[in-house]
């Protein structure tokens, strides 16, 4: 009998089991990833909703607060007018008004902390308005008392005022007379033509004979006028009414009858009531046109005198 060799059967299940385990692990990992992604999406959505809600609440909060500020600004204006009429101090209200206007002019974008701080300011402004309401009541009471007292004294005050007005009127009249009497006058006015060689001749003179105009006069005696410094101005006016002047040569402007006028030349002097002699020389720099000219003398906004001369 021949021996039969039995080949052992391949019944080892290990490879199939390992394959199954790997599949399970992969499924679990994928499931975990999906769950993690789902959780992240949920959390992100929740945060987005909360952020949007907070933003809406912040904007509503800001709008409400800014409206309160606008109302407070109007109330402050009213309080300032009312307290000022009653004679009260409006310094604090004006400062508060400036603070409110500064807040209203700032950018509309503010974070929650900034809005919270702004609300605190609004509360402070509202408290200030309450305090000023009480102050207005007290001021009205004080003004009422003062009005009663003033009514009692009104007759006496009017009589005294009439007396003072009459006295002041008398003083004004006297002061006007003194001021008029103290005005200086010129006398002995002489106008000479000076040629290029320095030769002088009285007016009238020919245009070609005039290189400079020489003006001299005395200040008339005046015992009312005080001894003081004076700025004496002369104006040379041509027959067309135009003032001859040159700023580069010392000409300028002055006020006369509430109007700015040009002058030709000036001198700063000390008036000493000695009939002092003043002399002016003015070189026009160009020929004088034939015609009738006017010389005027001024000081301190009034005219001291005038005369005419002719250029042929």
SULJOFEN-V436365 format. One record per backbone hydrogen bond with DSSP energy under -0.5 kcal/mol. CO is the residue of the C=O (numbers start at 1). NH is the residue of the N-H. If there is no record, write none. Layout:
CO;NH + CO;NH
This chain:
3;5 + 4;6 + 5;7 + 9;11 + 11;13 + 13;17 + 14;18 + 15;19 + 16;20 + 17;21 + 18;22 + 19;23 + 20;24 + 21;25 + 22;26 + 23;27 + 24;28 + 25;29 + 26;30 + 27;31 + 28;32 + 29;33 + 30;34 + 31;35 + 32;36 + 33;37 + 34;38 + 35;39 + 36;40 + 37;41 + 38;42 + 39;43 + 40;44 + 41;45 + 42;46 + 43;47 + 44;48 + 45;49 + 46;50 + 47;51 + 48;52 + 49;53 + 50;54 + 51;55 + 52;56 + 53;57 + 54;58 + 55;59 + 56;60 + 57;61 + 58;62 + 59;63 + 60;64 + 61;65 + 62;66 + 63;67 + 64;68 + 65;69 + 66;70 + 67;71 + 68;72 + 69;73 + 70;74 + 71;75 + 72;76 + 73;77 + 74;78 + 75;79 + 76;80 + 77;81 + 78;82 + 79;83 + 80;84 + 81;85 + 82;86 + 83;88 + 84;87 + 88;90 + 90;94 + 91;95 + 92;96 + 93;97 + 94;98 + 95;99 + 96;100 + 97;101 + 98;102 + 99;103 + 100;104 + 101;105 + 102;106 + 103;106 + 108;110 + 111;115 + 112;116 + 113;117 + 114;118 + 115;119 + 116;120 + 117;121 + 118;122 + 119;123 + 120;124 + 121;125 + 122;126 + 123;127 + 124;128 + 125;129 + 126;130 + 127;131 + 128;132 + 129;133 + 130;134 + 131;135 + 132;136 + 133;137 + 134;138 + 135;139 + 136;140 + 137;141 + 138;142 + 139;143 + 140;144 + 141;145 + 142;146 + 143;147 + 144;148 + 145;149 + 146;150 + 147;151 + 148;152 + 149;153 + 150;154 + 153;157 + 154;158 + 155;159 + 156;160 + 157;161 + 158;162 + 159;163 + 160;164 + 161;165 + 162;166 + 163;167 + 164;168 + 165;169 + 166;170 + 167;171 + 168;172 + 169;173 + 170;174 + 171;175 + 172;176 + 173;177 + 174;178 + 175;179 + 176;180 + 177;181 + 178;182 + 180;183 + 185;220 + 187;218 + 190;216 + 191;203 + 192;214 + 193;201 + 194;211 + 194;212 + 195;198 + 199;195 + 201;193 + 205;312 + 206;209 + 207;210 + 209;211 + 212;194 + 212;214 + 213;215 + 213;282 + 214;192 + 215;280 + 216;190 + 217;278 + 218;187 + 218;220 + 226;228 + 228;271 + 230;232 + 230;269 + 232;267 + 233;298 + 234;264 + 234;265 + 235;237 + 235;296 + 236;244 + 237;294 + 238;241 + 242;238 + 243;245 + 246;249 + 246;251 + 247;250 + 252;263 + 254;261 + 256;259 + 259;256 + 261;254 + 263;252 + 265;234 + 267;232 + 267;269 + 269;230 + 269;271 + 271;228 + 276;219 + 278;217 + 280;215 + 282;213 + 282;284 + 291;293 + 291;311 + 293;309 + 294;237 + 295;307 + 296;235 + 297;304 + 297;305 + 298;233 + 299;302 + 302;299 + 304;186 + 305;297 + 307;295 + 309;293 + 310;204 + 310;205 + 311;291
